[in-house]
Every structure is written in C-alpha cells, then in structure tokens.
C-alpha cells in the first residue's frame, strides 16, 4: 500500500473522530449559550455551527500551506 493510501485511510479515521468531537462541542456551545432554542431549531443551529467551523477551517490556510508537499509517493 502506498504512503498516500495509508495517509488517506488515516485521514478518514481522523475525520470521523473530529466530526464527532465537533458535533459534541457545537451542542455544548448551544447548551451554554443564552439562545432560547430547542427541538428542530436546536439541531439546525448545531448543524449551522458545524458548517461554519468547517468553512473557517478550510479558509484559514495559514497552517496548511506550510505542510503541503510533505509526503509524496
């Protein structure tokens, strides 16, 4: 198996773990907030927070750019 394939497998595993953590943290953030939301609105707000975090992670490339090209087959 190539290094790239192995790294891809690792990334898949880490992605699942991070998404679960992101889900838990978005729920806690809403629970501790002053927002008065529940039910479907709570779920929508949690999803919205998660989407925003992912967008912010994707657009803040300052730490990613320095690591590009580290692993090549």
C-alpha positions in Angstrom: 0.0 0.0 0.0 1.4 3.4 -0.9 2.1 6.2 1.6 -0.7 8.2 0.1 -3.2 5.4 0.5 -2.2 4.9 4.1 -2.4 8.6 4.8 -5.8 8.7 3.2 -7.0 5.9 5.5 -5.7 7.8 8.5 -7.4 11.0 7.3 -10.7 9.1 7.0 -10.4 7.8 10.6 -9.4 11.2 12.0 -12.2 12.9 10.1 -14.8 10.6 11.7 -13.3 11.4 15.2 -13.2 15.1 14.6 -16.7 15.3 13.3 -18.0 13.5 16.4 -16.0 15.9 18.6 -17.3 18.9 16.5 -20.8 17.7 17.0 -20.4 17.4 20.7 -18.8 20.8 21.1 -21.4 22.5 19.0 -24.1 21.1 21.2 -22.3 22.2 24.4 -21.8 25.7 22.9 -25.5 25.9 22.3 -26.4 24.5 25.7 -24.2 27.1 27.5 -25.4 30.0 25.3 -28.1 32.4 26.1 -30.0 31.4 23.0 -33.5 30.2 23.7 -33.8 27.4 21.1 -34.9 23.8 21.2 -36.1 20.9 19.0 -35.5 21.3 15.3 -34.2 24.8 15.7 -31.5 23.4 18.1 -30.5 20.8 15.6 -30.4 23.3 12.8 -28.3 25.7 14.9 -25.9 22.9 15.8 -25.5 22.0 12.1 -25.0 25.6 11.3 -22.2 26.0 13.8 -20.5 22.8 12.5 -20.8 24.1 8.9 -19.3 27.4 9.9 -16.4 25.8 11.7 -15.6 23.6 8.7 -15.7 26.6 6.4 -13.4 28.6 8.7 -11.0 25.7 8.9 -11.0 25.4 5.1 -10.4 29.1 4.5 -7.7 29.6 7.2 -4.9 28.0 5.2 -2.0 29.6 7.1 -1.1 26.4 8.8 -2.0 24.0 6.0 0.1 25.8 3.3 3.3 25.2 5.1 2.7 21.5 5.2 1.7 20.9 1.6 4.0 18.6 -0.3 5.5 16.9 2.7 4.5 13.4 1.6 5.0 12.3 -1.9 5.0 8.8 -3.3 
